Each structure stands twice: as structure tokens, then as C-alpha cells.
């Protein structure tokens, strides 16, 4: 037997729309057989008003709460405890919300899947918008929407987690889900808590991941109704601190594995480390580790820079101590400079040393930047003196006349087509708007010779890595070698700007 657990919350500021949405949710459920509901009234209706609504449908239901918005955490906790203590014939619990529409008996293939597997929970495929032919018709009936959902299922399993979700109650009993002793805020990180509970129940060696069974398809509007409520950040912070106390830093590390496209938890895990510099000392002490012997040896791979990568304290000029990533970025980028190259240091920066290094190696060196100081060699050297000592300024002066400078934007490079063997752009492009990033990549492609190399580094998560990679591929670039977007534990990391990693990309035209 399955029971739906639904926190019933109507936002006063959006009353009419929320009520219409809730009616559609309940009506869609009424098309399924043997529907059992546990409703937690969280506002802004009285229990009597809500009871009148529920009586219009053929549900077996129990109404909890009194219209007070006690939050997601407590309502789920109370609901789970109530079911465990009062229902002996329940096998499955479905967590649902009032901003959903369900096709008839949508849960049947999901429960069949749970019955035939060791999985503790399963989610359906969701859609957040109906197709153009559905949504463009303002008079579209609920029946039309349900018919649309009924055609979108497909027999495949993917990794992921969405609501609604169906739990095996026998396993859920073992977890003490949504423990309000730790999650003391009204909302935030409830799902992360239960996913960690399942992860440890299943055993960390299995590297369990939540799954979506696409056989069923449900509409979820994802209104974020509660995001307008007061003290939201305080509530989220309370629950986050409770989550860390409950599961520790390694819990954050496991969540980073469960959410591979979300950098928040791996960043928070690294922030929890008391002395991150000790890893660098360890790696230097033990020599090359397994990762270095494989991925790190290949200088052409595109990936996050790690502490075992080669680093140097200078690139012609000695680096300032607080340049946390340049000792790796410039060292890696310098691998690709050759004597006969015609190359460009794009968005070179007036004081930065890489253009001078290139001038000491390559045949012809061009450098561009939007900083107007780039056109005055005396101003450039003055800017260099702000970061480097007198001996380094002399080295820069030795090569500055070899560099052809241009005051220009990356979106409109003043160079002819197919001019350069190599283009270098070091930790710049992520600071541009997405539209300018696309224009800049098009310009790099235009002025780069066939089989030429584009050498990029970016700060992450300042850059949206997925969007950047898609843009590079759509322009015509290909990775020179392998591409790996995994954040390894020894990835170089800075606490600047809330936490930064450094990603390197080597692309070929």
C-alpha cells in the first residue's frame, strides 16, 4: 500500500494561482486508484476549509497540522513519524507537492521497479513546462495535460533525484529521516540529509546514487513558493550547519559525488579542511601518486589543475606569493610555446608576465588588452614594478620591444584570419558575459591557423564549465586530448571569492 505525504501550503501573495494549481493536483490524483493521502496543513487555509476541499474527491485521507507554516523539515518529520506509528499496512511513502500533476496510476511502474530491486527510493521523470502546442492554448484542460504526460514515459533509468519521490518504508524506518534535532531551520538541505542517510544505509563502498525511472512522467511546476518567506537565509544556514554536524565533512564529500554537476558541496568540503597546504607537502614527499602517473603526465589533457602538477615559482619573472594559481597555469601553458610560433597573449594584462615569457621564446608575439596602458611601454613597465622587483622589471624591459601590442577587446580582434599558431588566454574569459564569451571564442577560431592550439585557463565556478565547453565545440574547436571535469581531492583550491578551482583547456582548430 502507498500513501502520499503532501505539505499543503498556499502563498497569500499568490492565492488564486496557488489554489488553482492545488485543485489540479488533487483532481489529477483522483484519476488514480486507491489514493491515500496524509495532508499537512501549512497555510493559509483553516483545517475546516481544507477538509471541504478534500471531501470533493474520493480519497482516503488524514489531515495534520493547523494551518501554521512549521516548515518543510518539521512537517516531513511529523508526517513520517505519524505514518510509522499509525499505519501498519503501508509499504511505500510518496513525497509530493501541490504544484504537480499526475497521470493515472503513475506510481505503478515505479513501485514495480522498487519491488524488483534493492533501491530504497525512486523518482519519476518530470517536466516543468508543457509542450508549445499544450502551453500556447490557454483553454487547455487538465485532461489534455494528463494525456500529454501519459505519452512521455520511456523505459530507461538515469541517475538523479527529483520530487515526487517514492520511498520504501521498511528502509526509511532505519534512517530517522529529516531529523529535526539537527535540521532546526524551517527549510533547506532536507533532501541532502535523506540522500546521505540512504548512502550510508546502502554502504559507501557501493557508491549509491539516487535514480529516476523515466517510465512515468509527472509535471512539477517548481514554484519555489517558500522562497519569499522571511528569514530564509537564516533557516538555510541552520539546516546546513545541522547537516554538517550530523554527517561531517565526509558527508559533504559524498554529496559532491551524488551531485557531480554541483560544485557547492566539494567547495564546502575543501573549506572544512583545516590545513589544505599539508596535501601539497605530502605529495612532494611521497612523489608521484597514481593520479600523477596517469592523467597528470599527459600535458595535453583538459581538466582541473591538481597539486601534483608541475609548478614553478617564475615564468621569466618571479611570481608574487599571493598568485595562488599562476605558478601552475603559466607552467602548464609554457609547454606549448615553440621557437617558430606566431602567438597571441589574449587579454594579456599590463603587469602580467606571460607575454614577456613568450617574447623570450617565440618568433612573433602579439598581445592585446582593453586596458589603454597597454599602448604605452613605460606605463606597462611601471605596472610591472608594482608586483615584481627591479631585476624582473629589467627582464621585462629586455623583451617588451619584441611584443606587438594592441588595445582591443576579445570580441573584436584586430588580426587577419588564420594568423596565429597559438592563442593563450589565462584566467580571463570567465569574467565576460556569456554573449561576449561566444563572440570571443568565434574570434579565437577565426584568427587561429588550422591545427593551431587555443590554450585556456579559467577560474571555476566563476565560469559555467558546461556552457563554455558547448560553446567551444559549437564553434568548431576540438579537445587536443582527453577531457575530464571531475574535481579531484587534490585539485588546487583558493578560498578567494567564496572558493575557486582552476581548470585548464587545450583545444585544436
Order of alpha helices (4+ residues) and beta strands (2+ residues): beta-alpha-beta-alpha-beta-alpha-beta-beta-alpha-beta-alpha-alpha-beta-beta-alpha-alpha-beta-alpha-alpha-alpha-beta-alpha-beta-alpha-beta-alpha-alpha-beta-beta-alpha-beta-alpha-beta-beta-beta
